[in-house]
Structure formats: C-alpha cells, structure tokens
Amino acid sequence: MSFIITSDCIKCGACVDVCPENAIVEDDTQYFITGDCIECGLCLPECPLEAIVGNGKK
C-alpha cells in the first residue's frame, strides 16, 4: 500500500523530519509523497491531523 497526503495537510513538517528517503516534498499548499517512498510508515504517527493515508495501491 502506498501513501498519500490529503488536503488536511497544514505543512507542519513533522512527516518530512522522519522520512528516511526524503520522499515528502512541498508544493504551494501542502506536502506530497514522491515515488521515492519506501512505504516504511514512519510518517503516519507523526502527522497531528492524520492527513497521511494509504491509498490502497501497490
């Protein structure tokens, strides 16, 4: 399962700080997860708004 960051993201940076692959990058309004994601899940518990979710795709 891969992950996506929803529009609930407030760009707090907590997920960016824990990503071992630097796979979370910033755009104008929020962060998004690139194809470099290894699906380790370290970002999930760090998001205070639970804005990171699995999208069900592999």
C-alpha positions in Angstrom: 0.0 0.0 0.0 1.4 3.4 -0.8 0.6 6.6 1.0 -0.9 10.0 0.0 -1.2 13.3 1.9 -4.7 14.7 1.9 -5.8 18.3 1.7 -6.0 18.3 5.5 -2.2 18.9 5.5 -1.1 22.1 7.2 2.6 21.8 6.2 3.8 21.4 9.8 6.8 19.4 8.6 6.6 16.6 11.1 6.4 14.0 8.4 9.3 15.5 6.5 11.5 15.3 9.6 11.1 11.5 9.9 11.2 10.4 6.3 14.4 8.4 5.7 14.2 8.8 1.9 13.3 12.5 1.7 10.3 11.4 -0.2 8.0 14.1 1.2 8.3 17.4 -0.7 6.5 20.7 -0.6 4.2 22.3 -3.1 2.3 25.6 -2.8 -0.3 24.4 -0.4 0.8 21.2 1.2 3.3 18.3 1.1 3.1 15.3 -1.2 4.8 11.9 -1.3 7.0 11.2 -4.3 7.8 7.8 -5.9 10.9 7.6 -3.7 8.6 6.5 -0.8 9.6 3.1 0.6 6.3 2.7 2.4 8.0 2.4 5.8 5.1 4.2 7.5 7.2 6.3 9.8 5.3 9.4 8.7 1.9 8.1 9.7 2.1 8.5 13.5 3.9 11.8 13.2 1.0 13.7 11.4 -1.1 15.5 14.1 -4.0 15.8 11.7 -3.9 12.2 10.3 -3.6 13.7 6.8 -1.4 10.8 5.6 -3.4 7.8 4.5 -2.9 4.6 2.5 -4.3 4.8 -1.0 -4.7 1.0 -1.4 -2.4 0.8 -4.4 0.9 -1.0 -4.6 
